[in-house]
Amino acid sequence: MSACPQASSPPSPPSPPLPADTPAGLRWIDIHEAARRSGRNDDHLGRRCKTEWTASGLAQKRPGGERNQTMWWIHESADPVFARAKHTADFDRSRLTDNQREVLARREAAIAGWRRTSGEDTDRYLDELAAGGLLISRRTLYNWFQRFSTIGPGGLVDSRWAARKPKGDDPYADFYRELEKWWLDQHQPAKKLAYAIAAAFCKTNGWAIPSYRDACRFLLFLERKHRGKVIRAREGDDAFDNQCGAFTRRDYTRIVVDGVERPMWTHDWWCADHHICDTIVTYKGHLIRPWLSAIMDIRSRKIVGYVFSPVPPDSSTVLLAFRHGIYNSDMSIPLVFYIDNGKDFDAWFMQGQTKWERKHVRVKHDIGAFKGVLGQMHVRVVHANPHKGRSKPIEPWFGTYEEQFGKLTWTYCGRSPAHKPPHLAERLKKNEAVSYEEYCASATAYIEQIYHQSPHSGHGMDGRSPAEVYAACFEQKRTTTREAADLCLRKVARDVRVRQNGVQWQGRYYGQSNLALSAHQGEQVYLFTDPNDHDRVIVRDLQLRLICEAEAAYMPPWGNTSEAEWKGAKAAMTRHNRQLKEVRDRGMGIIRDPMQILLEDRLDEAGRKPPQPPPTPGSVKMIRTGFEDEAKAEQTAFARAVGAESLSDPTSGAMSILEKLAAHNIASSSDGDDGDDGHDPWAILRSRNHE
């Protein structure tokens, strides 16, 4: 039996002529071996053979290999990565950055250390590398070792590293510089427009122009590596500060008072601001977006005071929100009121000076008796940085309000047209918007029953709800009497002069038939008004001494006025002028019952429900507003009016009247009913004086 013939080996390909400077001792390798040595695929090497190495005689396509098929053959001198033996000196490290050379050295050290272990206990060695800051997997270590053994240090170079080229080597450097100049503009031109302008400019100067895709890759590099520069150039300084600028985080558990640091308590700092709600509601037949003016206690994040308004807020809205915050907190007065720089917060009657006076008047030669509502209650005002929303802690709460409540409303409209729901127009067309009153009631229920009782993840909250932190940090209560607060928490008008028809404010006349006001004709006075009641005003002189409570004058209309109304108005004027003439003829001042003057200064508390009792504070600190003496004198006059020396020791004849007054106050506070004349304290006192 004859032996099987052995297959003859494929003939060696003929050696083509090589360049004269080709080093001796190198040989030809097929494309598969070249790919294995270089770590690149066959397609990449095939393209380089066609475009680079064929022309220089370093690559040739001819048959060979095991199956004698046609393939590319590449000489080892075509690229250093094809060398059979590599050394550290063969790799040029100068084209790498300092950080890249440092990373390369760490990888070489990792390979050398693994070699010393002879590949034993690889997991333990990987743990040692991770402890040293080099966190890699077993597969990565094997790949590094294979590429280092085959190629040398060049095999450990990351393909994403960009080689550092000498300045001026890039033929498109001039174009990229021009493209960057046109694209980094606050008009925010599109990439295609900036490319067209830069290309036209470079074409005029004869500069090289890359493709549009290369230009987009360059701009993408700028966006990723120089994000702050791009935002500042295209969107401005404010956008840079909001998105890239560093900011200071405050500690919500500590506070510095008079140079002494202590834990922050409830009612130490209040922060107020306005917000236009992202829900469309109906109000008097019109579609509107309500406004919310809210005040937050910074320590507990509780919304202590808030007011909804169908129109844009003003200084009256700020006063109502501040008054609601005090009454809703059981007469607690904040230490600091943190507000922005708007005119509604900077009103004269709130701070005792206008915004212009606060910024320009350095020396006060004539300090008035009225220090503003906040000044009278000894509340320090701190203004936030202008145009810095993040400086006010209440700003993020408005986002929470819309996220947890606003988006659940049926006609939610979003904060901008880009966030408007697609179905909004259809729902508004079907008249499905809720009323303004229903929205306010639902929002109030959310604030009181959901937000205040939900866990909060803010700093210093420790997962507790605002109501829990409010109670836990209620250490000291700064307060005053309810009567003094009622007299102080009013809107004040200054530079009002008493005329022959009384005083004029916001187009209305007050005190037309008031003799006490007529005695001050020609003088300047203060008008204290309730934003919820414009039918009467309290008139005080420049030293805040009470003059009278003036009611709005009746102004008969033109046209068909009844004879009875006209005769009544004329008789009232005749009677007032006659009384005024008699007093002046006698050379006497106008004498009024002091009890009547003080009683007219009281607020009508009918319909006002008593606030819920808050947690008991650790201590109580009384604040003098300047109206305490007047409130006390008012109580004394009230007692004398009913025939008693004091409210604590009434006479037997006055007991029935006091009982009626107490019953009226209880009924007013519980039922909100004004009552008839039989239970009206003013009618009772008038009848008592008449008797």
Long-range contacts (C-beta under 8 A, 24 or more apart in sequence): 10-64, 10-65, 10-66, 10-68, 13-62, 13-63, 13-64, 13-73, 14-62, 16-57, 16-60, 17-57, 18-57, 18-58, 18-75, 18-77, 19-56, 19-57, 19-58, 22-75, 22-77, 23-77, 26-75, 26-76, 26-77, 27-75, 27-76, 28-73, 28-74, 28-75, 28-76, 29-73, 29-74, 29-75, 29-76, 29-82, 30-64, 30-65, 30-71, 30-72, 30-73, 30-74, 31-71, 31-72, 31-73, 31-74, 32-71, 34-74, 34-82, 36-150, 37-81, 37-82, 37-83, 37-150, 37-151, 38-79, 38-81, 38-82, 38-151, 39-81, 39-147, 39-150, 39-151, 39-155, 45-72, 45-74, 46-72, 49-74, 53-78, 80-154, 81-151, 81-154, 86-150, 86-151, 86-152, 86-153, 86-154, 87-152, 88-152, 88-153, 90-152, 90-154, 91-152, 91-153, 91-154, 93-153, 95-163, 95-164, 95-165, 96-157, 96-161, 96-163, 96-164, 97-164, 100-157, 100-158, 100-161, 103-158, 104-153, 104-156, 104-157, 106-134, 107-144, 107-156, 108-148, 108-153, 108-156, 110-134, 110-136, 110-141, 110-144, 111-144, 111-145, 111-148, 111-156, 114-141, 114-145, 171-208, 172-208, 172-209, 172-210, 172-214, 174-202, 174-205, 174-207, 174-208, 175-199, 175-202, 175-207, 175-208, 175-209, 175-210, 175-215, 176-210, 176-215, 176-218, 178-202, 179-215, 179-218, 179-219, 180-222, 183-219, 183-234, 184-229, 184-230, 184-233, 184-234, 185-233, 185-234, 186-233, 186-234, 186-235, 186-236, 188-234, 188-235, 191-215, 191-216, 191-219, 194-219, 238-387, 241-388, 242-390, 247-390, 249-459, 250-459, 251-459, 251-460, 252-298, 252-299, 252-458, 252-459, 252-460, 252-461, 253-299, 253-459, 253-460, 257-335, 263-473, 263-475, 264-298, 264-299, 264-460, 264-473, 265-299, 265-473, 265-474, 265-475, 265-476, 266-297, 266-299, 266-300, 266-302, 266-332, 266-469, 266-470, 266-473, 266-474, 266-475, 267-297, 267-304, 267-329, 267-332, 267-333, 267-334, 267-335, 267-474, 267-477, 267-478, 268-298, 268-299, 268-334, 268-335, 268-336, 269-297, 269-298, 269-299, 269-334, 269-335, 269-336, 269-338, 270-295, 270-296, 270-297, 270-298, 270-304, 270-325, 270-334, 270-336, 270-337, 270-338, 271-295, 271-296, 271-298, 271-338, 271-339, 271-392, 271-393, 271-394, 272-296, 272-305, 272-318, 272-321, 272-322, 272-337, 272-338, 272-339, 272-345, 272-394, 273-339, 273-340, 273-392, 273-394, 273-395, 273-398, 274-313, 274-317, 274-342, 274-344, 275-398, 275-401, 277-402, 277-406, 277-439, 277-443, 278-402, 278-406, 278-407, 278-412, 278-413, 278-414, 278-415, 279-406, 279-409, 279-411, 279-412, 279-413, 279-439, 280-411, 280-413, 280-424, 280-428, 280-433, 281-411, 281-433, 281-434, 281-435, 281-436, 281-438, 281-439, 282-431, 282-433, 282-434, 282-435, 282-436, 283-310, 283-435, 283-436, 287-428, 287-433, 288-436, 289-413, 290-436, 290-439, 290-440, 291-317, 292-398, 292-401, 292-443, 293-317, 293-318, 293-320, 293-321, 294-321, 294-394, 294-397, 294-398, 295-321, 295-322, 295-325, 295-394, 296-393, 296-394, 296-397, 297-334, 297-466, 297-470, 298-338, 298-393, 299-460, 299-469, 299-470, 299-473, 300-466, 300-467, 300-469, 300-470, 300-473, 301-393, 301-397, 301-456, 301-458, 301-461, 301-466, 301-469, 302-452, 302-466, 302-467, 302-469, 302-470, 303-397, 303-447, 303-451, 303-452, 303-466, 304-328, 304-329, 305-329, 306-444, 306-447, 308-436, 308-439, 308-440, 308-443, 310-436, 313-344, 314-344, 315-343, 315-344, 315-345, 315-347, 315-349, 315-350, 315-491, 316-491, 316-531, 317-344, 317-531, 318-344, 318-345, 318-347, 318-350, 319-349, 319-350, 319-373, 319-489, 319-490, 319-491, 319-531, 320-531, 320-532, 322-373, 322-489, 323-489, 326-485, 326-489, 327-485, 327-611, 328-611, 329-611, 329-614, 330-477, 330-479, 330-611, 330-612, 330-613, 330-614, 331-479, 331-480, 331-481, 331-482, 331-485, 332-477, 332-478, 332-479, 332-614, 332-617, 333-377, 333-378, 333-379, 333-478, 333-479, 333-480, 333-623, 334-379, 334-478, 335-379, 335-380, 335-478, 336-379, 336-380, 336-381, 336-382, 337-374, 337-379, 337-380, 337-381, 337-382, 338-382, 338-384, 338-392, 339-381, 339-382, 339-383, 339-384, 340-383, 340-384, 340-386, 340-392, 341-383, 341-384, 341-386, 348-372, 348-492, 348-494, 349-373, 349-491, 349-492, 349-493, 349-494, 350-374, 351-375, 351-381, 368-542, 369-542, 369-543, 369-544, 370-492, 370-494, 370-526, 370-544, 373-488, 373-489, 373-490, 373-492, 376-488, 376-625, 376-626, 376-627, 377-480, 377-485, 377-488, 377-623, 377-625, 378-478, 378-623, 378-624, 378-625, 400-451, 401-446, 401-447, 401-451, 404-446, 404-450, 404-451, 405-442, 405-443, 405-446, 405-450, 409-434, 409-439, 409-442, 410-434, 470-614, 470-615, 471-614, 471-615, 474-614, 474-615, 474-616, 474-617, 474-618, 475-617, 475-618, 475-619, 476-617, 476-618, 476-619, 476-620, 476-621, 477-617, 477-619, 477-620, 477-621, 478-621, 478-623, 479-620, 479-621, 479-622, 479-623, 480-622, 480-623, 480-624, 480-625, 480-628, 481-628, 481-631, 483-602, 483-627, 483-631, 483-634, 483-635, 484-625, 484-627, 484-628, 484-631, 485-625, 486-602, 486-603, 487-528, 487-538, 487-601, 487-603, 487-625, 487-627, 487-630, 487-631, 488-625, 488-626, 488-627, 490-528, 490-529, 490-530, 490-538, 491-528, 491-529, 491-530, 491-531, 492-526, 492-527, 492-528, 492-529, 493-526, 493-527, 493-529, 494-524, 494-526, 495-524, 496-524, 496-525, 496-526, 496-527, 497-522, 497-523, 497-524, 497-525, 498-522, 498-523, 498-524, 498-525, 498-539, 501-553, 502-550, 502-553, 503-527, 503-537, 503-539, 503-550, 505-529, 505-537, 506-534, 508-534, 508-552, 508-553, 509-552, 509-553, 509-555, 510-536, 510-537, 510-539, 510-550, 510-551, 510-552, 510-553, 511-537, 511-539, 511-548, 511-550, 511-551, 511-553, 512-553, 512-573, 512-576, 513-553, 513-572, 513-573, 513-575, 513-576, 514-548, 514-550, 514-551, 515-576, 515-579, 515-580, 515-583, 515-590, 515-592, 516-547, 516-548, 516-590, 516-592, 516-597, 517-547, 517-548, 517-550, 518-580, 518-590, 519-589, 519-590, 520-547, 530-603, 538-600, 538-601, 544-626, 546-597, 546-598, 546-601, 546-630, 548-592, 548-597, 548-600, 549-600, 549-601, 593-689, 594-637, 595-637, 595-638, 595-640, 595-641, 595-685, 595-689, 598-630, 598-633, 598-634, 598-637, 598-638, 599-634, 599-637, 599-638, 599-641, 599-682, 599-685, 601-630, 601-634, 602-634, 604-674, 605-665, 605-668, 605-669, 606-668, 606-672, 606-673, 606-674, 606-675, 607-668, 607-672, 607-673, 607-674, 608-668, 608-669, 608-672, 609-669, 609-672, 610-669, 638-685, 641-685, 641-688, 641-689, 642-684, 642-685, 642-688, 643-688, 657-684, 657-688, 660-684
